[in-house]
Amino acid sequence: VPTIEACTTRSSVSEWLLALPLLHFLRGDSTPFQILPVMKVNTPQWWGLDRLYNDVKTFRNKQGSSKSAFALLERLRPLFDVDPLTVRAYLFVISLEQITSSGNVGKPFEIITVLEEKAANQTKTARSRMLFSSFVDDSEKLFLSAIQNVLDQCLESEIDLEKNAYDSSCNAKLAVEASLRLLRTLTGSDSEGKRLSLLLKCRDLVFATMHVLEKILRYDTVANSEGGNTGSLGKFRERILQCFNIIDEWLVRIALARPRDIKALKNDLKIWSDVVQSDVIGDHLEDWTSKVIVSLKRKLQNLEPAVLLTVASQLSDAGLHRAIEECFDGSVEKAYVHLPAKGSPELDTLVRELIAGIRKESHNKKRSAMILSQVLEMRCLTKNETPVSVLRHVLAWPPWKDLMQLIRDVPDASRLLESSCGVILKTKSVVAEIVDK
């Protein structure tokens, strides 16, 4: 131990890694060629760095240290088979980029735990330096690449269930737990969805590890049906529901508690649309989608009707997922019932926003006109008012001038406004008749 301590403190050379297996065997930390016992995760003992953890943590921050460790990979590979604990120490020392370049070194749950540790460490460092955005910019691609490698490893791995059902199930359970811990770490300080791609990739990793575990438990249930070991799959399904609840909390957190403006809500809906889609969730996609929709409905209930209708007028070409679009359209229908009062500033602002949308040559033009038509009929213009009340309303209603200019300047405005056009023209004729008199 003193020799290794001296090596880590005096230089950035990583040859001391070659001596770790001997140290582990002499101390009884591990046994040659044997599976490691279950240990508390992310402790010095788990990393194979008991009494060395702080020195090695300082060592890996030295310039060139991770590079020298990575250069030892081919010399270390034979030792990894003899002492799996050395794998964890190696992964602890090298950088994110080198983890991706090291191939399938370590089991999925070990690599995920390493990513969790590095994410927590970098986020903490970024906070202390007030450079969180730099962590997002500089490390996201590396994290994405590393998570994708583990994801592929989970989805493509062939498990020899005849020989390794128990060991495989233990490793798979550890991988699920590690994935959830990584997800919590990545979402812990992200309240604005700045790491959306990374979080969604991590979400897929959770389900990929669950898929592997489910596969093992299905085999285990069938193989042991006569021995009374049934029920493992049932417990697993309960665990899936627990995972849904955890991810649902993450979903609410990253999708902005309440939009600051129209642009924010439009961006928010695209986030939800991305969140609901996944090629990895598989058989549980319907449950996942329903969870997402419930969360989205809770969010939309807190929004002002005028905000919902303004956003609805601008989403013709947004490319939202069908389930998200249907949920949003349902909320928009309810928004008509709860429109602001006639003559209110909120309603006037909404009408002007919709008129501006019709003037623009875009895919949203027809949608803006449809919404404006309904708003005019329901709140602004009515069919059975007396000429005097019509005139009083028009004279006191600022958007009337904008509406008349729209009909004058945009040739197809009357056609686009459809059902409300008759009411508009009748109101116009009433005003003209009074003026003539």
C-alpha positions as CSV (number, residue, x, y, z in Angstrom):
1,V,0.0,0.0,0.0
2,P,2.7,2.6,0.8
3,T,4.5,1.7,-2.5
4,I,1.3,2.3,-4.5
5,E,0.6,5.5,-2.5
6,A,4.1,6.8,-3.4
7,C,3.5,6.0,-7.1
8,T,0.2,7.9,-7.2
9,T,1.5,11.0,-5.4
10,R,4.9,11.4,-7.1
11,S,4.1,10.9,-10.8
12,S,1.3,10.4,-13.4
13,V,2.6,7.0,-14.4
14,S,0.0,4.2,-14.0
15,E,2.2,1.1,-13.7
16,W,1.0,0.7,-10.1
17,L,-2.3,-0.7,-11.6
18,L,-0.3,-3.9,-12.5
19,A,0.3,-4.5,-8.8
20,L,-3.3,-4.2,-7.7
21,P,-4.3,-7.9,-8.2
22,L,-1.5,-9.0,-5.8
23,L,-2.6,-6.4,-3.2
24,H,-6.2,-7.6,-3.5
25,F,-5.2,-11.3,-3.1
26,L,-2.9,-10.6,-0.1
27,R,-5.6,-8.6,1.7
28,G,-8.4,-11.0,0.8
29,D,-10.3,-8.3,-1.2
30,S,-10.8,-10.9,-4.0
31,T,-9.9,-14.4,-4.9
32,P,-8.2,-15.4,-8.2
33,F,-10.7,-16.3,-11.0
34,Q,-13.6,-16.1,-8.6
35,I,-16.8,-13.9,-8.9
36,L,-16.7,-10.9,-6.7
37,P,-18.9,-10.9,-3.6
38,V,-21.8,-8.3,-3.5
39,M,-20.5,-5.0,-2.0
40,K,-21.9,-1.6,-1.3
41,V,-21.6,0.3,-4.6
42,N,-19.4,3.2,-5.2
43,T,-17.2,2.8,-2.0
44,P,-13.4,2.5,-1.9
45,Q,-13.8,-1.3,-1.4
46,W,-16.1,-1.6,-4.4
47,W,-13.6,0.2,-6.6
48,G,-10.8,-2.1,-5.3
49,L,-9.1,1.0,-3.8
50,D,-9.4,0.4,-0.1
51,R,-6.9,2.8,1.7
52,L,-6.0,4.2,-1.8
53,Y,-9.2,5.9,-2.9
54,N,-8.3,9.5,-2.1
55,D,-4.8,9.2,-3.5
56,V,-6.0,7.6,-6.7
57,K,-8.8,10.2,-7.0
58,T,-6.0,12.9,-6.8
59,F,-3.9,10.9,-9.2
60,R,-6.5,10.7,-11.9
61,N,-6.8,14.5,-12.0
62,K,-3.1,14.9,-12.9
63,Q,-2.3,15.7,-16.5
64,G,-1.5,12.5,-18.5
65,S,-2.6,10.1,-15.8
66,S,-5.6,8.7,-17.5
67,K,-3.7,8.5,-20.8
68,S,-0.9,6.4,-19.2
69,A,-3.5,4.1,-17.7
70,F,-5.2,3.7,-21.0
71,A,-1.8,2.8,-22.6
72,L,-1.6,-0.2,-20.2
73,L,-4.9,-1.7,-21.3
74,E,-3.4,-4.6,-23.3
75,R,-1.1,-5.5,-20.4
76,L,-4.0,-5.3,-18.0
77,R,-6.5,-7.4,-20.0
78,P,-5.1,-10.8,-18.8
79,L,-5.2,-9.5,-15.2
80,F,-8.9,-8.6,-15.5
81,D,-9.7,-12.3,-15.9
82,V,-7.7,-13.2,-12.8
83,D,-8.9,-10.3,-10.7
84,P,-12.2,-8.6,-11.7
85,L,-11.7,-6.0,-9.0
86,T,-8.8,-4.5,-11.0
87,V,-11.3,-3.7,-13.8
88,R,-13.2,-1.3,-11.6
89,A,-10.0,0.5,-10.5
90,Y,-8.9,0.8,-14.2
91,L,-12.3,2.3,-15.1
92,F,-12.1,4.6,-12.2
93,V,-8.9,6.1,-13.4
94,I,-9.5,6.5,-17.2
95,S,-11.5,9.3,-18.8
96,L,-14.9,9.2,-20.4
97,E,-13.5,9.1,-23.9
98,Q,-11.2,6.2,-23.0
99,I,-14.1,4.2,-21.5
100,T,-15.7,4.3,-24.9
101,S,-12.4,3.2,-26.6
102,S,-11.8,0.4,-24.1
103,G,-14.3,-1.9,-25.7
104,N,-16.3,-4.3,-23.4
105,V,-14.1,-3.9,-20.4
106,G,-16.2,-4.5,-17.3
107,K,-19.8,-5.7,-16.9
108,P,-22.6,-3.3,-17.9
109,F,-23.5,-2.5,-14.2
110,E,-19.8,-1.6,-13.6
111,I,-19.6,0.7,-16.5
112,I,-22.9,2.4,-15.6
113,T,-21.6,2.9,-12.1
114,V,-18.5,4.5,-13.4
115,L,-20.6,6.9,-15.5
116,E,-22.7,7.7,-12.5
117,E,-19.5,8.5,-10.5
118,K,-18.0,10.7,-13.2
119,A,-21.3,12.5,-13.8
120,A,-21.7,13.3,-10.1
121,N,-18.0,14.4,-9.9
122,Q,-18.2,16.6,-13.0
123,T,-21.5,18.2,-12.0
124,K,-20.0,19.0,-8.5
125,T,-16.9,20.5,-10.1
126,A,-18.9,22.5,-12.5
127,R,-21.1,23.9,-9.7
128,S,-18.1,24.9,-7.6
129,R,-16.7,26.8,-10.6
130,M,-20.1,28.0,-11.8
131,L,-19.5,26.3,-15.1
132,F,-22.4,23.9,-15.3
133,S,-23.1,24.8,-19.0
134,S,-19.5,23.8,-19.9
135,F,-20.2,20.3,-18.5
136,V,-23.3,20.1,-20.7
137,D,-21.4,21.2,-23.8
138,D,-18.1,19.4,-23.3
139,S,-19.2,16.1,-21.9
140,E,-22.7,15.3,-23.3
141,K,-21.3,13.7,-26.5
142,L,-18.9,11.5,-24.5
143,F,-21.7,10.4,-22.1
144,L,-24.0,9.7,-25.0
145,S,-21.4,7.6,-26.7
146,A,-20.5,5.7,-23.5
147,I,-24.2,5.1,-22.7
148,Q,-24.9,3.9,-26.2
149,N,-22.1,1.4,-26.0
150,V,-23.6,-0.1,-22.8
151,L,-27.0,0.0,-24.4
152,D,-25.8,-2.0,-27.4
153,Q,-24.0,-4.4,-25.1
154,C,-27.3,-5.0,-23.2
155,L,-29.4,-5.4,-26.3
156,E,-27.0,-7.6,-28.3
157,S,-25.5,-9.7,-25.5
158,E,-26.1,-13.5,-25.7
159,I,-26.6,-14.9,-22.2
160,D,-25.9,-18.6,-21.6
161,L,-28.9,-19.1,-19.3
162,E,-28.3,-22.8,-19.0
163,K,-25.0,-22.1,-17.2
164,N,-25.3,-18.6,-15.8
165,A,-28.9,-17.9,-15.0
166,Y,-28.3,-16.9,-11.3
167,D,-25.2,-14.9,-12.0
168,S,-26.8,-13.2,-15.0
169,S,-29.9,-12.3,-13.0
170,C,-27.7,-10.8,-10.2
171,N,-25.7,-8.7,-12.8
172,A,-28.9,-7.7,-14.6
173,K,-30.5,-6.5,-11.3
174,L,-27.4,-4.5,-10.5
175,A,-27.5,-3.0,-14.0
176,V,-31.1,-1.8,-13.6
177,E,-30.2,-0.2,-10.2
178,A,-27.1,1.4,-11.6
179,S,-29.1,2.8,-14.6
180,L,-31.6,4.3,-12.3
181,R,-28.9,5.9,-10.1
182,L,-27.3,7.3,-13.2
183,L,-30.6,8.8,-14.3
184,R,-31.2,10.4,-10.9
185,T,-27.6,11.8,-11.0
186,L,-28.1,13.3,-14.5
187,T,-31.5,14.8,-13.7
188,G,-30.7,16.0,-10.2
189,S,-29.5,19.5,-11.3
190,D,-31.3,19.7,-14.7
191,S,-34.5,21.8,-14.2
192,E,-34.7,23.2,-17.8
193,G,-34.2,20.1,-20.0
194,K,-30.7,21.2,-21.2
195,R,-29.5,17.6,-21.3
196,L,-32.6,16.2,-23.0
197,S,-30.8,13.9,-25.5
198,L,-28.6,12.5,-22.7
199,L,-31.5,12.0,-20.3
200,L,-33.6,10.2,-23.0
201,K,-30.6,8.0,-23.8
202,C,-30.3,7.1,-20.1
203,R,-34.0,6.4,-20.0
204,D,-33.5,3.9,-22.8
205,L,-30.6,2.4,-20.9
206,V,-32.9,1.8,-17.9
207,F,-35.4,-0.1,-20.1
208,A,-32.6,-2.0,-21.9
209,T,-31.3,-3.3,-18.6
210,M,-34.8,-4.1,-17.6
211,H,-35.3,-6.0,-20.8
212,V,-32.3,-8.2,-20.1
213,L,-33.5,-8.9,-16.6
214,E,-37.0,-9.7,-17.8
215,K,-35.5,-12.1,-20.3
216,I,-33.6,-13.9,-17.6
217,L,-36.5,-14.0,-15.2
218,R,-38.8,-15.4,-17.9
219,Y,-36.3,-18.2,-18.4
220,D,-35.8,-18.7,-14.6
221,T,-39.6,-18.9,-14.0
222,V,-40.1,-21.5,-16.7
223,A,-37.1,-23.5,-15.7
224,N,-38.1,-23.6,-12.0
225,S,-41.9,-23.8,-12.4
226,E,-41.9,-27.3,-10.8
227,G,-39.6,-26.1,-8.0
228,G,-41.9,-23.4,-6.8
229,N,-39.7,-20.5,-7.8
230,T,-42.5,-18.7,-9.7
231,G,-43.3,-15.1,-8.8
232,S,-40.0,-13.6,-9.8
233,L,-41.6,-12.2,-13.0
234,G,-44.5,-10.9,-11.0
235,K,-42.1,-9.0,-8.7
236,F,-40.3,-7.7,-11.7
237,R,-43.5,-6.3,-13.1
238,E,-44.1,-4.5,-9.8
239,R,-40.6,-3.1,-10.2
240,I,-41.4,-1.8,-13.7
241,L,-44.2,0.3,-12.2
242,Q,-41.8,1.7,-9.6
243,C,-39.4,2.6,-12.4
244,F,-42.3,4.3,-14.3
245,N,-43.0,6.5,-11.2
246,I,-39.3,7.5,-10.9
247,I,-39.1,8.4,-14.6
248,D,-42.4,10.2,-14.4
249,E,-40.9,12.5,-11.7
250,W,-37.9,13.1,-14.0
251,L,-40.3,13.9,-16.9
252,V,-42.2,16.5,-14.9
253,R,-38.9,18.0,-13.7
254,I,-37.2,18.4,-17.1
255,A,-40.3,19.6,-19.0
256,L,-40.3,23.0,-17.3
257,A,-42.7,23.5,-14.4
258,R,-44.5,26.3,-16.2
259,P,-43.6,28.0,-19.5
260,R,-42.4,31.5,-19.3
261,D,-43.8,32.4,-22.7
262,I,-45.3,31.0,-25.9
263,K,-42.0,29.9,-27.3
264,A,-41.2,28.0,-24.2
265,L,-44.4,26.1,-24.3
266,K,-43.9,25.2,-28.0
267,N,-40.4,23.9,-27.1
268,D,-41.9,22.1,-24.1
269,L,-44.4,20.1,-26.3
270,K,-41.5,19.0,-28.5
271,I,-39.7,17.7,-25.4
272,W,-42.7,15.7,-24.4
273,S,-43.0,14.4,-28.0
274,D,-39.4,13.2,-27.8
275,V,-39.9,11.7,-24.4
276,V,-42.9,9.6,-25.4
277,Q,-40.9,7.9,-28.3
278,S,-38.5,5.0,-27.8
279,D,-37.4,2.0,-29.7
280,V,-36.2,0.3,-26.6
281,I,-39.2,0.3,-24.2
282,G,-40.8,-2.5,-26.3
283,D,-43.8,-4.3,-24.7
284,H,-44.2,-1.6,-22.1
285,L,-44.5,1.3,-24.6
286,E,-48.3,1.6,-24.1
287,D,-47.9,1.9,-20.3
288,W,-45.1,4.4,-20.7
289,T,-47.1,6.5,-23.2
290,S,-50.1,6.6,-20.9
291,K,-47.8,7.8,-18.0
292,V,-46.4,10.5,-20.2
293,I,-49.9,11.7,-21.3
294,V,-51.2,11.8,-17.7
295,S,-48.2,14.0,-16.7
296,L,-48.8,16.3,-19.8
297,K,-52.5,16.7,-19.0
298,R,-51.5,17.8,-15.4
299,K,-49.2,20.4,-17.0
300,L,-51.7,21.7,-19.5
301,Q,-54.4,22.2,-16.9
302,N,-52.3,24.9,-15.3
303,L,-52.1,27.0,-18.5
304,E,-54.3,30.0,-19.4
305,P,-56.7,29.2,-22.3
306,A,-55.4,32.1,-24.3
307,V,-51.9,30.7,-24.1
308,L,-53.1,27.3,-25.2
309,L,-55.0,28.7,-28.2
310,T,-52.1,30.9,-29.3
311,V,-49.7,27.9,-29.3
312,A,-52.3,25.7,-31.0
313,S,-52.4,28.2,-33.9
314,Q,-48.6,27.8,-34.4
315,L,-48.3,24.0,-34.4
316,S,-49.4,22.9,-37.8
317,D,-45.8,21.8,-38.8
318,A,-44.4,21.0,-35.4
319,G,-44.1,17.3,-36.1
320,L,-45.4,16.2,-32.7
321,H,-45.9,12.6,-31.7
322,R,-49.6,11.6,-32.4
323,A,-50.3,10.9,-28.7
324,I,-49.0,14.3,-27.6
325,E,-50.8,16.1,-30.4
326,E,-54.1,14.4,-29.5
327,C,-53.6,15.2,-25.8
328,F,-52.9,18.9,-26.6
329,D,-55.9,19.1,-29.0
330,G,-58.1,17.8,-26.2
331,S,-56.9,20.6,-23.9
332,V,-57.4,23.1,-26.6
333,E,-61.1,22.1,-27.0
334,K,-61.6,22.7,-23.3
335,A,-59.8,26.0,-23.6
336,Y,-62.6,27.4,-25.8
337,V,-65.1,26.9,-22.9
338,H,-62.8,28.9,-20.5
339,L,-61.9,31.8,-22.7
340,P,-61.2,35.2,-21.1
341,A,-64.2,37.5,-20.7
342,K,-65.5,39.6,-23.6
343,G,-63.5,42.9,-23.7
344,S,-60.7,41.6,-21.5
345,P,-57.0,42.6,-22.4
346,E,-56.1,38.8,-22.6
347,L,-58.8,38.2,-25.2
348,D,-57.8,41.2,-27.3
349,T,-54.2,40.0,-27.2
350,L,-55.2,36.5,-28.4
351,V,-57.3,37.9,-31.3
352,R,-54.4,40.1,-32.4
353,E,-52.0,37.1,-32.2
354,L,-54.4,35.1,-34.4
355,I,-54.8,37.9,-36.9
356,A,-51.0,38.2,-37.2
357,G,-50.9,34.4,-37.8
358,I,-53.3,34.7,-40.7
359,R,-51.3,37.4,-42.3
360,K,-48.2,35.2,-42.4
361,E,-47.7,32.9,-45.4
362,S,-47.2,29.7,-43.5
363,H,-48.6,26.3,-42.7
364,N,-50.2,27.8,-39.6
365,K,-52.4,30.3,-41.5
366,K,-55.4,28.0,-41.9
367,R,-55.1,26.8,-38.3
368,S,-55.0,30.4,-37.0
369,A,-58.1,31.3,-39.0
370,M,-60.0,28.3,-37.7
371,I,-59.2,29.2,-34.1
372,L,-59.9,32.9,-34.6
373,S,-63.3,32.0,-36.2
374,Q,-64.4,30.1,-33.1
375,V,-63.1,32.8,-30.7
376,L,-65.0,35.5,-32.6
377,E,-68.2,33.5,-32.5
378,M,-67.9,32.5,-28.8
379,R,-66.7,35.8,-27.2
380,C,-66.3,38.7,-29.6
381,L,-69.3,38.9,-32.0
382,T,-72.8,37.6,-31.4
383,K,-75.7,37.1,-33.8
384,N,-78.6,38.5,-31.8
385,E,-77.4,41.9,-30.5
386,T,-79.2,45.1,-31.2
387,P,-77.6,47.6,-33.5
388,V,-76.8,50.0,-30.6
389,S,-75.1,47.2,-28.6
390,V,-73.2,46.1,-31.7
391,L,-72.0,49.7,-32.3
392,R,-71.1,50.2,-28.6
393,H,-69.0,47.0,-28.6
394,V,-67.2,47.7,-31.9
395,L,-66.3,51.3,-30.9
396,A,-64.9,50.0,-27.6
397,W,-63.2,46.9,-29.0
398,P,-59.6,47.7,-30.2
399,P,-59.1,44.6,-32.4
400,W,-62.1,45.5,-34.7
401,K,-59.8,47.8,-36.7
402,D,-57.2,45.0,-37.1
403,L,-60.0,42.6,-38.2
404,M,-61.3,44.9,-40.8
405,Q,-57.8,45.6,-42.2
406,L,-57.2,41.8,-42.3
407,I,-60.4,41.3,-44.5
408,R,-59.3,44.2,-46.7
409,D,-55.7,43.3,-47.1
410,V,-55.8,39.4,-47.3
411,P,-57.9,38.3,-50.2
412,D,-58.8,34.9,-48.8
413,A,-59.4,36.0,-45.2
414,S,-63.2,35.8,-45.5
415,R,-63.0,32.3,-46.9
416,L,-60.5,31.2,-44.2
417,L,-62.7,32.6,-41.3
418,E,-65.6,30.4,-42.6
419,S,-68.4,30.2,-40.0
420,S,-67.6,33.5,-38.3
421,C,-67.5,35.4,-41.6
422,G,-71.3,35.8,-41.7
423,V,-71.2,37.3,-38.2
424,I,-68.3,39.6,-39.2
425,L,-70.1,40.8,-42.3
426,K,-73.4,41.3,-40.4
427,T,-71.6,43.4,-37.8
428,K,-69.9,45.4,-40.5
429,S,-73.2,46.1,-42.2
430,V,-74.9,47.1,-39.0
431,V,-72.1,49.6,-38.4
432,A,-72.3,50.9,-42.0
433,E,-76.1,51.3,-41.7
434,I,-75.8,53.3,-38.5
435,V,-73.0,55.5,-40.0
436,D,-75.2,56.2,-43.1
437,K,-78.1,57.3,-40.9
